[in-house]
């Protein structure tokens, strides 16, 4: 192993791909690999993840382990020994920075327990566009509110000893494009960006955030490439204008927002050259991708495309992560998230179930790759409470989804009577054009249904018998919704 190869490996953060340490990972850590991003498929239980992180840390001094544990809809540990909190959108609705700080601190404690050094959170985009796919992951649309809670979240998490990561710089809350599927475009001038658009990141920096994740958004008035590989954005805006000297990590290089523009090896070189320090390779990036990216970085230094000093600088910044004093031996408190979910809940009409059976019809949103395998809904907690639940789940690409819903509701009410309980479960339904006509017809034919909205509210369901709004789909949000359905809140 050469020194140059070690430096190249040191900026790479692939996925792991297995629930135990795979052979390929051992070999690359020996080459100097910076660390790993753990995804949902790598985690099966609290005990397993602790064994895994202990084994990974034991491979070499300072192997950085990170996850996307945002709380709310994007989590990895909620069902595996972690804690559950309502998520950023709900915290923004509560609008109490102290409670936001406490939620992040509890998440931090659960990450310390799991052996995680670096949390790729919080999301501090301002969801100005109501169709933003990240709306539920943000504190809201108002930048002043987002900035206030971004600072509190960073302070809370890092107080537990876990490094935070404000994302997705420079923010794509004006766009409705999911960067997993394409390149979001934000058409603002440099002055507009500096004057107000970047305020949430300013607040995170002022709060001492250890890292910032750069997104694949295209700032069309600054550059002709995504921010991930743009010197004008990474060096010009983030380093020079905002004065950030911490770690800059890219969003996953497997995402279409960058992969449609540059191959992984090319993007790796261009991102480091532009000012990034760490490369998140993606959920399905393993040994071959590590080798390709490392080889490209080495070749770029050797042919003069990339200064070796840039790699040294990146490695030096990464060496500072994972060194905060950790709140070991302090158990996380699950009652914090439970109380927040109850307090943010809003109810209209009469959602209380009349009997001990119910049909739950779930209108699934487009699946977000960021969410991973996290589940959502009220079916399981209703069953746990003794309700006899029949369930139907459909999505936009389900064959005859509209017909299935109407037929199932009609059949159920015919079987158990017109006053039988039907719960319509939605999540940010205004973002999915196929859902509104279905819901309108159900309102006209069956206004006695109850709607539980676990996303960003955009549609008015006040015409139904009952309407429950949780502002998130985490476990504690589901339990709060079930309390409303059972009349025990």
C-alpha positions as CSV (number, residue, x, y, z in Angstrom):
1,X,0.0,0.0,0.0
2,X,1.4,3.4,-1.0
3,X,0.8,6.6,0.9
4,X,-1.1,8.0,-2.1
5,X,-3.4,4.9,-2.1
6,X,-4.0,5.3,1.6
7,X,-5.0,8.9,1.1
8,X,-7.3,8.0,-1.7
9,X,-9.0,5.3,0.3
10,X,-9.3,7.6,3.3
11,X,-12.0,9.8,1.7
12,X,-14.3,6.8,0.7
13,X,-17.4,5.8,2.5
14,X,-19.2,2.9,0.9
15,X,-22.0,0.8,2.2
16,X,-21.3,-2.5,4.0
17,X,-23.9,-4.8,2.5
18,X,-23.9,-7.5,5.2
19,X,-24.8,-7.8,8.9
20,X,-21.4,-9.1,9.7
21,X,-18.0,-7.8,8.5
22,X,-17.6,-9.0,4.9
23,X,-14.2,-10.1,3.5
24,X,-14.0,-7.2,1.0
25,X,-14.4,-4.7,3.8
26,X,-11.5,-6.1,5.9
27,X,-9.2,-5.8,2.9
28,X,-10.2,-2.2,2.1
29,X,-10.0,-1.0,5.7
30,X,-6.4,-2.3,5.7
31,X,-5.8,-0.1,2.7
32,X,-6.9,2.9,4.7
33,X,-10.7,3.1,3.9
34,X,-12.3,6.1,5.8
35,X,-15.3,4.1,7.0
36,X,-18.8,3.0,6.2
37,X,-22.4,4.3,5.9
38,X,-24.7,1.7,7.5
39,X,-28.1,1.3,5.9
40,X,-31.2,-0.5,7.0
41,X,-30.3,-3.8,5.3
42,X,-27.2,-3.9,7.5
43,X,-29.2,-3.8,10.7
44,X,-31.3,-6.6,12.3
45,X,-31.3,-5.9,16.0
46,X,-29.7,-3.7,18.7
47,X,-27.4,-6.5,19.7
48,X,-26.4,-7.3,16.2
49,X,-25.6,-3.7,15.3
50,X,-23.5,-3.3,18.5
51,X,-21.5,-6.4,17.6
52,X,-21.1,-5.2,14.0
53,X,-19.9,-1.7,15.0
54,X,-17.5,-3.1,17.6
55,X,-16.0,-5.5,15.0
56,X,-15.6,-2.7,12.4
57,X,-14.0,-0.3,14.9
58,X,-11.7,-3.1,15.9
59,X,-10.3,-3.4,12.3
60,X,-8.2,-0.3,12.6
61,X,-8.0,2.9,14.7
62,X,-10.4,5.5,13.6
63,X,-12.8,3.7,11.3
64,X,-15.7,6.2,11.0
65,X,-19.2,4.6,11.1
66,X,-22.2,6.7,10.0
67,X,-26.0,6.3,9.4
68,X,-28.9,8.4,8.2
69,X,-30.8,8.6,11.5
70,X,-32.9,11.7,11.0
71,X,-35.7,10.6,13.3
72,X,-39.2,10.5,11.9
73,X,-39.6,9.0,8.5
74,X,-35.9,8.4,7.8
75,X,-34.3,6.1,10.4
76,X,-32.2,3.0,10.7
77,X,-32.4,2.2,14.4
78,X,-35.9,3.0,15.5
79,X,-37.0,-0.6,15.3
80,X,-33.6,-2.0,16.4
81,X,-32.9,-0.7,19.8
82,X,-33.0,3.0,19.0
83,X,-35.5,5.6,20.0
84,X,-38.4,7.1,18.1
85,X,-39.2,10.8,17.7
86,X,-41.7,12.5,15.5
87,X,-39.3,13.9,12.9
88,X,-38.3,17.4,11.7
89,X,-41.6,18.5,10.3
90,X,-43.4,17.7,13.5
91,X,-40.7,19.4,15.5
92,X,-41.1,22.5,13.4
93,X,-44.8,22.5,14.1
94,X,-44.1,22.3,17.8
95,X,-41.6,25.1,17.3
96,X,-39.8,24.8,20.6
97,X,-36.0,24.7,20.0
98,X,-35.5,23.2,23.5
99,X,-37.7,20.2,22.5
100,X,-35.9,19.9,19.2
101,X,-32.6,19.9,21.0
102,X,-33.9,17.2,23.4
103,X,-35.1,15.0,20.5
104,X,-31.8,15.1,18.8
105,X,-30.0,14.4,22.1
106,X,-32.1,11.3,22.6
107,X,-31.3,10.2,19.1
108,X,-27.6,10.8,19.8
109,X,-27.7,8.7,22.9
110,X,-29.2,5.8,20.9
111,X,-26.4,6.2,18.3
112,X,-23.8,6.1,21.0
113,X,-25.3,2.9,22.3
114,X,-25.2,1.5,18.8
115,X,-21.5,2.4,18.3
116,X,-22.1,5.1,15.6
117,X,-19.7,8.0,15.3
118,X,-21.4,10.2,12.7
119,X,-25.0,10.9,11.9
120,X,-25.8,12.1,8.4
121,X,-28.5,14.5,9.8
122,X,-30.3,16.9,10.2
123,X,-32.0,17.8,6.9
124,X,-32.1,21.6,6.9
125,X,-33.7,22.2,3.6
126,X,-36.6,24.7,3.7
127,X,-39.5,23.0,1.9
128,X,-40.8,26.1,0.1
129,X,-42.2,24.0,-2.7
130,X,-45.2,22.1,-1.4
131,X,-44.4,19.2,-3.7
132,X,-40.9,18.8,-2.3
133,X,-40.1,15.1,-1.7
134,X,-38.2,16.1,1.4
135,X,-41.0,18.1,3.0
136,X,-41.6,15.8,5.9
137,X,-37.9,15.6,6.6
138,X,-37.6,19.4,7.0
139,X,-38.6,21.7,9.8
140,X,-40.8,23.7,7.5
141,X,-40.9,26.3,4.7
142,X,-39.8,29.4,6.6
143,X,-36.0,29.8,6.6
144,X,-35.9,31.6,10.0
145,X,-37.8,28.7,11.6
146,X,-35.6,26.1,9.9
147,X,-32.4,27.9,10.9
148,X,-33.5,28.1,14.5
149,X,-34.3,24.4,14.7
150,X,-31.3,23.4,12.7
151,X,-29.0,24.9,15.3
152,X,-30.9,23.3,18.1
153,X,-30.8,19.8,16.5
154,X,-27.1,20.1,15.8
155,X,-26.4,21.1,19.4
156,X,-28.5,18.3,20.8
157,X,-27.0,15.5,18.8
158,X,-23.4,16.7,19.3
159,X,-23.9,17.1,23.0
160,X,-24.4,13.3,23.1
161,X,-21.0,12.9,21.4
162,X,-22.1,12.1,17.8
163,X,-21.0,14.3,14.9
164,X,-23.9,15.9,13.0
165,X,-24.2,16.6,9.3
166,X,-26.4,19.5,8.0
167,X,-27.9,18.6,4.6
168,X,-28.5,18.9,1.7
169,X,-26.3,21.9,0.8
170,X,-27.2,24.3,-0.7
171,X,-30.8,23.1,-0.2
172,X,-33.3,22.0,-2.8
173,X,-36.5,22.9,-1.1
174,X,-37.6,25.0,-4.1
175,X,-37.5,21.9,-6.3
176,X,-40.0,19.0,-6.6
177,X,-37.4,16.6,-8.0
178,X,-36.0,13.8,-5.9
179,X,-32.2,13.7,-6.4
180,X,-32.3,9.9,-6.2
181,X,-34.2,10.0,-9.5
182,X,-32.9,13.2,-11.3
183,X,-31.0,16.4,-10.8
184,X,-33.0,19.1,-8.9
185,X,-32.6,22.6,-10.3
186,X,-32.7,25.8,-8.2
187,X,-32.6,29.0,-10.3
188,X,-31.4,31.6,-7.9
189,X,-28.6,34.2,-8.2
190,X,-25.5,34.1,-6.1
191,X,-26.8,37.2,-4.2
192,X,-30.1,35.6,-3.5
193,X,-28.4,32.5,-2.2
194,X,-26.1,34.5,0.0
195,X,-28.7,37.0,1.3
196,X,-31.2,34.4,2.6
197,X,-31.3,31.0,1.0
198,X,-28.3,29.6,2.8
199,X,-29.5,30.9,6.3
200,X,-30.2,27.4,7.7
201,X,-26.6,26.3,6.9
202,X,-25.3,29.5,8.4
203,X,-27.2,28.6,11.6
204,X,-25.8,25.0,11.6
205,X,-22.3,26.3,11.1
206,X,-22.7,28.8,13.9
207,X,-23.9,26.0,16.1
208,X,-20.6,24.1,15.5
209,X,-21.8,21.4,13.1
210,X,-19.0,18.9,12.4
211,X,-20.0,18.3,8.8
212,X,-22.2,19.3,5.9
213,X,-23.5,17.1,3.1
214,X,-23.6,18.6,-0.4
215,X,-26.5,17.6,-2.6
216,X,-26.8,17.0,-6.3
217,X,-28.8,20.2,-6.8
218,X,-28.0,22.3,-9.9
219,X,-27.6,26.0,-9.1
220,X,-28.2,27.1,-12.7
221,X,-27.0,30.6,-12.2
222,X,-23.7,29.6,-10.7
223,X,-22.5,26.5,-12.6
224,X,-23.6,24.0,-15.3
225,X,-23.0,21.0,-13.1
226,X,-24.5,19.7,-9.8
227,X,-23.3,21.2,-6.6
228,X,-21.5,17.9,-5.7
229,X,-18.8,18.6,-8.3
230,X,-19.0,22.4,-8.5
231,X,-16.0,24.5,-7.2
232,X,-18.3,27.5,-7.3
233,X,-20.6,26.0,-4.8
234,X,-18.3,24.0,-2.6
235,X,-15.3,26.3,-2.5
236,X,-16.9,29.6,-3.5
237,X,-20.1,29.4,-1.4
238,X,-19.5,26.9,1.4
239,X,-15.9,27.4,2.1
240,X,-15.3,31.1,1.3
241,X,-18.7,32.8,1.7
242,X,-19.9,30.8,4.7
243,X,-16.4,30.1,6.1
244,X,-17.1,26.5,6.8
245,X,-13.9,24.5,7.6
246,X,-15.4,21.2,8.7
247,X,-15.9,18.0,6.8
248,X,-17.9,18.2,3.5
249,X,-19.4,14.9,2.4
250,X,-21.2,14.3,-0.8
251,X,-24.7,12.8,-1.1
252,X,-24.5,9.2,-2.5
253,X,-22.7,9.1,-5.9
254,X,-25.0,6.3,-7.1
255,X,-28.0,8.7,-7.2
256,X,-29.3,9.7,-10.6
257,X,-28.8,13.4,-9.7
258,X,-25.1,12.9,-10.2
259,X,-24.8,9.6,-12.0
260,X,-26.6,11.0,-15.0
261,X,-23.9,13.6,-15.2
262,X,-20.7,11.7,-14.3
263,X,-19.7,8.2,-13.6
264,X,-18.7,7.3,-10.1
265,X,-14.9,7.4,-10.7
266,X,-15.2,10.8,-12.5
267,X,-17.6,12.2,-9.9
268,X,-15.2,11.1,-7.1
269,X,-12.3,13.0,-8.6
270,X,-14.4,16.1,-9.5
271,X,-16.0,16.2,-6.0
272,X,-12.7,16.1,-4.1
273,X,-11.2,18.7,-6.5
274,X,-14.2,20.9,-6.0
275,X,-13.8,20.9,-2.2
276,X,-15.4,17.8,-0.8
277,X,-13.6,15.7,1.9
278,X,-15.6,12.5,2.0
279,X,-17.4,10.6,-0.7
280,X,-20.6,8.7,0.1
281,X,-20.6,6.1,-2.5
282,X,-24.2,4.7,-2.0
283,X,-26.3,2.0,-0.5
284,X,-25.2,-0.5,-3.1
285,X,-21.5,0.4,-3.4
286,X,-19.1,-2.2,-2.2
287,X,-15.6,-3.4,-3.0
288,X,-15.6,-2.9,-6.7
289,X,-16.8,0.7,-6.4
290,X,-14.2,1.4,-3.7
291,X,-11.5,0.1,-6.0
292,X,-12.7,2.1,-9.0
293,X,-13.0,5.4,-7.0
294,X,-9.6,4.9,-5.3
295,X,-7.9,4.1,-8.6
296,X,-9.4,7.2,-10.2
297,X,-8.2,9.4,-7.3
298,X,-4.7,8.0,-7.5
299,X,-4.5,8.4,-11.2
300,X,-5.8,12.0,-11.0
301,X,-3.0,12.9,-8.6
302,X,-0.4,11.2,-10.7
303,X,-1.4,13.0,-13.9
304,X,-1.7,16.3,-12.2
305,X,-5.5,16.6,-12.4
306,X,-5.9,16.6,-8.6
307,X,-3.4,18.1,-6.1
308,X,-2.2,15.6,-3.6
309,X,-2.6,18.3,-1.0
310,X,-6.3,18.2,-1.5
311,X,-6.4,14.6,-0.4
312,X,-4.2,15.3,2.6
313,X,-6.4,18.2,3.6
314,X,-9.5,16.0,3.3
315,X,-8.0,13.2,5.4
316,X,-6.9,15.7,8.1
317,X,-10.5,17.0,8.4
318,X,-11.9,13.5,8.6
319,X,-9.4,12.6,11.4
320,X,-11.2,15.1,13.7
321,X,-14.6,13.4,13.3
322,X,-15.6,10.8,16.0
323,X,-13.5,12.5,18.6
324,X,-16.2,14.2,20.7
325,X,-16.6,13.1,24.3
326,X,-19.4,10.5,24.2
327,X,-22.3,10.2,26.7
328,X,-21.6,6.6,27.4
329,X,-23.8,4.8,30.0
330,X,-26.6,7.2,29.6
331,X,-29.7,5.4,28.3
332,X,-32.0,7.1,25.9
333,X,-35.5,8.1,27.1
334,X,-38.3,6.9,24.8
335,X,-40.9,9.0,26.6
336,X,-39.4,12.2,25.0
337,X,-40.5,11.2,21.5
338,X,-43.8,9.7,22.7
339,X,-44.8,13.0,24.4
340,X,-43.8,15.1,21.4
341,X,-45.9,12.9,19.1
342,X,-48.9,13.3,21.4
343,X,-48.4,17.1,21.7
344,X,-48.1,17.7,17.9
345,X,-51.1,15.6,17.0
346,X,-54.2,17.4,15.6
347,X,-57.7,16.0,15.4
348,X,-60.8,17.2,13.7
349,X,-64.3,15.7,13.9
350,X,-64.8,12.4,15.6
351,X,-62.2,9.8,14.7
352,X,-62.9,7.4,17.5
353,X,-63.6,3.9,16.3
354,X,-67.1,2.7,17.1
355,X,-66.3,-1.0,17.4
356,X,-63.5,-3.5,17.7
357,X,-62.9,-4.1,14.0
358,X,-61.8,-1.8,11.2
359,X,-60.8,-1.8,7.6
360,X,-57.5,0.2,7.0
361,X,-57.0,1.3,3.5
362,X,-53.4,2.6,3.0
363,X,-52.6,4.8,0.0
364,X,-48.9,4.4,-0.3
365,X,-46.8,7.3,-1.5
366,X,-44.0,6.9,-4.0
367,X,-41.3,5.0,-2.0
368,X,-38.3,7.1,-1.0
369,X,-34.9,5.4,-1.3
370,X,-33.8,7.6,1.6
371,X,-36.4,6.0,3.9
372,X,-35.0,2.5,3.3
373,X,-37.0,-0.3,4.7
374,X,-38.7,1.7,7.4
375,X,-42.4,0.8,7.7
376,X,-45.3,3.2,8.4
377,X,-49.0,2.9,9.2
378,X,-51.4,2.2,12.0
379,X,-52.3,-1.4,11.2
380,X,-49.8,-3.1,13.6
381,X,-50.5,-0.9,16.7
382,X,-54.2,-1.2,16.1
383,X,-53.9,-5.0,16.1
384,X,-51.7,-4.8,19.2
385,X,-54.5,-2.9,20.9
386,X,-56.9,-5.7,20.1
387,X,-58.6,-4.3,17.0
388,X,-59.6,-6.9,14.4
389,X,-57.9,-5.2,11.4
390,X,-58.5,-5.9,7.7
391,X,-56.0,-4.1,5.5
392,X,-55.6,-3.0,1.9
393,X,-52.5,-1.2,0.7
394,X,-52.2,0.2,-2.8
395,X,-49.8,2.5,-4.6
396,X,-49.9,4.6,-7.8
397,X,-48.5,1.7,-9.8
398,X,-50.8,-0.9,-8.3
399,X,-53.0,-2.5,-11.0
400,X,-56.5,-1.1,-10.7
401,X,-55.7,0.6,-7.5
402,X,-58.8,2.9,-7.6
403,X,-61.1,0.0,-8.4
404,X,-59.6,-2.1,-5.6
405,X,-60.2,0.6,-3.0
406,X,-63.8,1.3,-4.0
407,X,-64.6,-2.4,-4.2
408,X,-62.9,-3.2,-0.8
409,X,-64.6,-0.4,1.0
410,X,-68.0,-1.3,-0.5
411,X,-67.6,-5.0,0.3
412,X,-66.6,-4.2,3.9
413,X,-69.5,-1.9,4.6
414,X,-71.9,-4.3,3.0
415,X,-70.6,-7.1,5.3
416,X,-70.5,-5.2,8.6
417,X,-73.0,-2.4,8.1
418,X,-72.9,1.2,6.9
419,X,-71.5,2.4,10.2
420,X,-68.5,0.0,10.2
421,X,-65.2,1.7,10.8
422,X,-63.0,2.5,7.7
423,X,-59.7,4.2,8.2
424,X,-58.1,5.9,5.1
425,X,-54.4,6.2,5.7
426,X,-52.5,8.8,3.6
427,X,-49.2,10.5,3.6
428,X,-48.7,13.9,1.8
429,X,-51.5,12.9,-0.6
430,X,-51.4,16.3,-2.4
431,X,-48.1,15.2,-3.9
432,X,-49.7,12.2,-5.8
433,X,-52.3,13.2,-8.4
434,X,-53.8,9.7,-8.5
435,X,-55.0,9.9,-4.9
436,X,-57.2,13.0,-4.9
437,X,-59.9,11.7,-7.3
438,X,-60.1,8.4,-5.2
439,X,-60.4,10.3,-2.0
440,X,-63.0,12.7,-3.4
441,X,-65.2,9.8,-4.5
442,X,-64.8,8.1,-1.1
443,X,-65.9,11.4,0.5
444,X,-68.9,11.6,-1.7
445,X,-70.0,7.9,-1.1
446,X,-68.6,7.2,2.4
447,X,-68.2,10.3,4.4
448,X,-68.2,8.2,7.6
449,X,-64.6,7.2,7.0
450,X,-61.8,8.4,9.2
451,X,-58.7,9.9,7.5
452,X,-55.3,9.6,9.2
453,X,-52.7,11.8,7.4
454,X,-49.1,10.9,8.4
455,X,-47.4,13.3,6.1
456,X,-47.2,17.0,5.3
457,X,-50.8,18.2,5.1
458,X,-51.8,19.6,1.8
459,X,-55.4,18.3,1.3
460,X,-58.4,19.2,3.4
461,X,-60.2,16.1,4.8
462,X,-62.6,18.0,7.0
463,X,-65.6,16.6,5.2
464,X,-65.0,13.1,6.6
465,X,-66.2,12.0,10.0
466,X,-62.8,12.3,11.5
467,X,-59.4,13.6,10.5
468,X,-56.1,12.9,12.4
469,X,-52.9,14.6,11.5
470,X,-49.6,13.3,12.9
471,X,-47.1,15.3,10.8
472,X,-44.8,12.3,10.5
473,X,-44.9,8.5,10.1
474,X,-42.5,7.3,12.8
475,X,-43.4,4.7,15.4
476,X,-44.4,7.3,18.0
477,X,-46.6,9.1,15.5
478,X,-48.4,5.9,14.7
479,X,-49.0,5.3,18.3
480,X,-50.4,8.8,18.9
481,X,-52.7,8.3,15.9
482,X,-54.0,5.0,17.4
483,X,-54.6,6.7,20.7
484,X,-56.8,9.1,18.8
485,X,-58.6,6.3,17.0
486,X,-59.2,4.5,20.3
487,X,-60.2,7.6,22.2
488,X,-57.4,7.2,24.7
489,X,-55.3,10.3,23.9
